[in-house]
């Protein structure tokens, strides 16, 4: 599991080391240079003679970049350092100059740390040189920066971005892709997307949160000896493949189909029967002990034709999935959805209002309180408050409508600009666990915030959400008693569903188009592969 914390926690952990004279900048520069050298050998065949451009800002991040530039130049790389702020780290400038680094917009002799604004022609020249380099090192802004890039830095990044489609330049960012919201993942202005982020001492939350997460697809932590104290719930987590085995409800030899977990599905309609087929199929494929299907006759016939092991009709279940493919005017479906939500916390509303907490949830596997996944058409049927083992799975537009209906008017574009913030607001307003679908899926619940970026872009396709809902239903049914007893587990299971869903999409057709049906067919093999990995 990857854990990312807020920038102030990392800086607080660095403080005593800096006060004691620990050379953190030298450690960071050394490790950055080693990792860039690895990339150069892979891309250029050798460090000597390879072309490197370092984009340098005003602070310690720029100092890391300048010292790394000096180390690379001493190994024979042809290094240019573009100084793009009003000031630069004086020690770093001196080290780079002594090592033979070519400095653009270097300071004058009489004011060694004062830099002029880089002229327009020089900005274009830096961008062109960057696009021709083997590696560009982004050392413009570190974890202490706030807001968008400005001035020369912003203009050079825009120039590079304009020409990057035709370039195979590899970008290594020091700490973060400069210009992202380091703690919230927002992207307020131009950012140079990184191929590799080297997080010095530890990753900040913004690297895992959307929309910035798409600009930091690979994050490696450089160990500088900085010990960040346990942040508790003030952390963003990302599950990795090695976490699957510890969380997945693997059956024991003595389990029967009921002990393994029964999932009840209210999905599909006369107009959208395929949603029921995909949702029920995903529950079957991911290992539910039994799947019950409750829906209109046409959809039921198609579900049973595709998955004959599904049992039609209501009955005992350890988890429910409601909403995929429902029509808004279907009174029978609405009745079933409300009944399922009642099972998630029947009789608990008054208790919650009085105490702010839900009961122990005893009886989650013997007809008592059970988890429920609420998707698509069922989101409009929520009660005022939900238990935390109710998982809402909206996309950005659906979340915007949900928030607006609860007195927090917001647009889809605003949700997409700050997904974690709006998911957290929805969790606060509803009491439910929120799984906000997107290129990076954000989960907010009692267990804090998790962010999964496991799916290929090809998974943005009709029916993918129906498969995810059925998969999550299996996980909640298999661990229903645990989920009700420990609501923090619910968020981790939701993130686990997103991880496996994304991995199955990759496995179904690596690097190419994938359909929801292909993901469904791939699920059993992907689950088996992940469970075989060491925990």
N, C-alpha and C positions, 0 to 999 in steps of 0.2 A: 504494500500500500504506500502511495506517495502522500505525504502530508506537507501542505504549504501553509505558512502563517503570514500574519500581517507584517509589513515592513518595520513597524516600530519595535516589534519583538526581536527581529534580527538585529536591528541597530542597538537595542538595549543589551543583547548578548555580546555584541562586538565591543561595547563601551569599556568594560573592564580590561579586555585584552589590549585595546589601543592605549589605555591609560598606563598599562604596564610596559608599553613599548614593543608589543608583539608586532612583527612586520607583516601585517595582514595583506598590504598591497603587494609586497614582493612575493608572498605566497600565492596570491591570486594571479599575478602576472606570470609567474613560473608555470602554474598549471594551465592557464589559458594558452600560453605559448606551446606547451607540450601537446595540448589537444588540437590546436590549429596545425601544428606540424604533422600530426596523424592525418588530418584531412588533406594537407598538401601532398603527402606521400601517396594517398589514395587517388587524388585527382590530377596531380602533376607529375607523379613518379618520384619526386624528390623535393626536399625543402630548398636546397640550393637552386637559385634561378627562378623559383616560383614567384608569382606576382601576388602581393598582398596590399590591400588598402585598409587602413584603420581610420574610422570616422571618430573624431575625438571631441568630447564635450568638456565642460568647465570643471567638473568635480572629480571626486576620487575614482569614479568609473572611467573617466578619461585618463586619469593617472594609471589605472590598471592597463588600459589599452596601450598607452605610450611605453610603459615598461615591457609589456609583451612584445610590442613592435621592436624594441631594442634587442630583445632576446632572439627574435626571429631573424633580424638583420645580421646578427653575429653568426647565425648558422647559414648565412648565404642567401636568404630570401631577399627579393627586391621589394622593399617596403616603402609605401608612401603613407604618411600620417597627415590627414586633413583636419586642421584645427578649426572647428566650426562654431566656437563660442567666443565671447568677449575676453575670456581668460582661459588659461590652461594650467595644468599642474606643473609647477616650475621644475621639480625634480624629474618628472617624467619627460618633459621637453629636453632637459639636459642629457638624460640617459639616451633618448632617441637620437639626438644630434650626435653624441659621441659614438654611437654604434653605426652611423652612416644612414640612418633613416632620412628619406627625403621629406621635408616639412613644407606643407602648403599653408600660406598665411601665417608664417612663423613670426614670433614677437620681435620687436626691435631690441637693440642692445641696451638702450637706456631704460626700458620698461619691460623686463624679461617675462612678465606674466600678462601683459596687456595686449590684446589682439584686436585688429580691426575687423569690421564686417567683411566677409569674403565677397569680392565683386562677382557680379552675375556671370561673367565669362569664366572665372575660376570655378564657380559652382558647377557649371556645365562640364568643365574639364574634369573635375573630381568625379562627377557622375559617370562620365564616359570611361575614365580610368577604372572606376569600380566595376563597371559592366564587363570590362576586359580582364579583370583580375581573376585569379583562381579562388581567392577567398577575400571576402570583405568582413572586417571585424567591426561590429557596431558597439562602440564605447562612448555613445553620446550622453546617455542618461542612466543613472543607476536607480536603486530602490528608494532613494531620497527625493527623487523628482516628482513633481505634481503638474498635471495639465499637459496640454499638447506641446509638441515641438514648435519652436518659433525661430524666426530669423533664418540665418544661413543653413542651420541644421534642417529645418523644415523644407527649405527650397531644394537642398541637395537630395534629401530623401525622395521628394516628389519627382525630381529628375531621374533618379535611379529607378523608381517604380514605373515611370513611363516607358523605359527601355528594357525592363527586366524580362518581359515575355520572350524576347529574342536572345536572352543570355542564359548561360548555365552557371553563372557566378553563385558560389556557395556562401551564405551569410551565417556568421557565428556572432551571436549576441552575448555580451558580457552582462550577466545578471538578468536582464529583461530586454525584449525588443523595445528600443527607446520610444517613449511616447504613449505607452499603454498605461491604463490605470493600474498601478502596482498592487493595489489591494482589492479592487473591485472588477478588474478585467475590462473596463470600458475602453473604447478607442476614440478619443476626442479629436484626433487629427491625423496627419500622415504618419505612418509607421512602416519601417522596413521589415517585412516578414522574414523571420529567421528560419534557417534550416536546422540549426542547432542552438540551443540556449545553454550557456554554462552558468549555472546559479552558484555564485560564490558564497559558500557557507550554508545555503539552504534556499529553497524556492519560496517566492512570495505567492500569495493567493491569486493574484491577477494572472499568473502563468497558466492556471488551471481553469479559470472561469471564462465563459464566452462574453463578448465576441473575441477577446484577445487570444484565447486558447488556440484559435486557428492560425495565429501568427507565430505560435511557439509549439510546433508539432512534436519536437523532441527536446526534452529537458534533461540535462545531466547535472548532478550536484557535485561541486568541487569541495572537498573536505579541507577547510582551513583551520580546523580545530575550534570552531565556534559551536558552543553547546547551547542550543535554544531550549529553554525550560518547557516542560509539558504545557501546551497551550489550552488543554481541555477542549471545550467545544468551539473555541475561537480559532478554527482551523478549517481549511478546505482539504478534503481528502479525495483521492482517486484510487479506486480498486485496480489491481493488476491481475494478470492471469493466475499468479500464484495464490491469490486470495480465494479463488473459486472453490477449491476443495474444502476449505474450512467452513464455508457458508452454505454450500449446496446441500439440500436434503437427500442424502444418499440412503436408500432403504437398507434395513437389516434383514438377515435371513429369516427372521421370525415375523416380519411385517406382512400383513395382508393389504388388500387394496384400500381399505378404509384407513388403516394406520398410515399409509403412504400419503394420504391427502386426497380429498375429493374436491374438485373444482366445479362450481355451477356457473354456467355461462348464459347471460341474457344479452344476446348480440344478434345482429342481422335483422332484416325486415323483408317485406315483399319487394321493395325497391332495391335494397342493398343486401341480398342474401349472402354474398361472398364474404362480408365481414364476419358473419357467424361461422362460415367454413374455415376461415383463416384463424380466428380467435380460438375456436374449439380445437382445431388441428394443432395449434401451437401448444396448448395445454397437454394434449396427448403426446406430442413429439418430445416435449421437455420432461416427461416422466411422471405425470400425475397418476395416482392410483386409479382414479376414475374421473371421468368428465361427464357432467350432466348438461344437457342443452335444453333451454327453455326459450322458445321463440315461435314465430308464425310457421304455419305448416309448410309453405314453400321452402323457407330457409331450412327448416328441420329436415325435409326430404334431402336437400342438397348436402347438409352436414352429415347425415347418416350414410349417404351414398359415398362420400369422400372418406368418412371415418366411421366405419361400422361399429367400432368399439365404444362410441359415445352412447350414453344412456339418455333417452328423451324424458323430459318431465322433471318437475321440482322434486326435491328430496334433501336429505341430510347432506351437508357439505361443510368443509373446513375453510373454504374461501369462495367468494363470488367475484365474477367479472361482469360488469354491466356497462352498456353504452355503445360499443362499436356498431356502427351501421343502423342505429335506431332512427325511426322517423319521429318527428316532433309531435305528430297528432295521433300516435299509437297509444290509446288509453290502456290497453292490456300490458304493453311494455312498461308504461309509466307505473302501473300498479306493481309489477314485478321488481322494478328498480327500487321503489320506495320500500318494498318488503325486504329487499336485500340490505338496503341501508339501515333498516330497523334492526336487522340481525347484527350489524356492526356495532350497535350501541343501544339496543332497545332498553328504555328505562334509565339511560345514563345521562340524558340531557339535563335534567334537574340537578343531578349530582355534580355534573361539570360546572353548571352555573354557580352552585353553592361553594364548591371547593377549588375549582380550577384544575382538578386532576380527574382522571378516569379511575374506575375501580380496578381491582386486580385482574379482571378478565377471566376468572376461573371458569372452566367449562367451555373453553374455546373449541375443544374437540369432542364435546358430547352434547351438541345442540345449543350451546350458549353463544357468547359473543364471538364473532368471526371477522377476519379481515375482508375488505372489499376493495377491488380496483374499479375506479369510476373513470370512464373514458367518454369522449365525444358527446353523443346525444344525451347521456345521463348527467352531464355536468350542470345542466340547468335545473336539475331536480334535487340538489343537495339541501339538507336541512341547514338551519342557521349555524350550528356547530357540528363538527364531526370528530370522531375519535382519531387519534394519530395513526391507527392501523387501517384507516381509510386512505387509499392512495389515489390522488387525482393525477391523471396523465394528459394534460392539455398540451397543444402546441401554442405558439405565441399568440395567435389570433384568439384562440379559445380562452387563454388566460386573460387577455385584455377584456374580453366580454365578461368573464367571471368577476374580475376586479371592478369593472364599471358597474355591474349589477349590485355590487356591495358598497357602492358609494365612493369608489376610488377610480374616477374616469381616467382611462389611459388608452393609448392607441397601440396597435400591433407593433408599429415601428419603435415606439418607446420601450416596449417589452423586449424587443430584439436588441436594442441598444444597451440595456442593462438587465439581462435575464435573471441573474442571481438576486438582485434587489427586488424585482417584482415577484419572483417565486417566494422569497421570504415574506413579502407582504401578504401573499395569498395564504401561506401557511399560518400566519398570525391571525388573519381574518376568519379562516375556516376551522382551524385546529387540525386539519388533515396534513398528511405528508404529501408534498408536491413533487411530481416528476415532470419537469418541463422539457418537452422533446425539442431537439434541435441538432445542429451539427455537433455541438457539445451539449449533452444532456445534463441538466442541473437537477439535483435532488435536494430538497430542503425538508427536514423533519426534526424529530426529537434528537436524532443523532448528529445534528449539525448539517453541514453542507458538503455534498459530494458532487463531483463534476467528472463525467465520463466522455472521452473523445475517442471512441473505439470504432465508430462506424465509417465506412467509405461514403463519399458524396453520392454514390450510386444508390444508397439506401433511401434517399429522399424520393420515395415512390409510393403509389397508392397501395394501401393494405399493410404497409410495414408497421403502422401503429397497432393494427389489429393483432398481428403476430406478437408484438411486444406485450400487449395486454394479457394475452393468453399465457405467455411465458411467465409473466409476473404472477399471474394467478396460481400457477403450479408452485412457485417458490413460497408464496404466502400460505397455501394449503399445506405444503409439506412441513412448514415450521409455524403453523398457526398458533399453537399454545405459546411458543417462545415469543412470537411477534406481539401477542396481546400482553404477555407478562413484561416484555422489554421493548417498548415502542421505539427505542433507538435502533433496534435491529431492523425495523421496517424500512428505514432509509437505506441501510446497507443492502437489503434484499432488492430494493428498487434499483439501486445502482448496479447490483449484480446482474439483474435482468437486462439493463442497458448494455453492460459489457458483453454478455454472451450474445445478445441480439446483434451487436456490431461485429463481433468475431465471426458469427455464423454468416453474416453478409460477406465478409472478406473470404471466408472459406468456400462459399458457394461458387464464386467466380472471381478469383483474385485479379484485381485491376480492371475489371470490366463490368458491364451492366448486370444488375441483379434484380429479380422480382421478389415480391413478398412470398410467393409460392416456393421460389428457390430457397429462400431463407428458412421457411418452414421445413422443407425437405432436408436441409442441412443440419438442423438443430441437434438431432441425436448424435451425429458424429462429432460435432463441435463440443458438445457437453462431454462426451467420452474423452476427447483429446485433452480438454482442460482439466478434467478430474484425474487424468493420468500424470499431470505435472506435480512435482514435489511442492508441498505447502510451504 
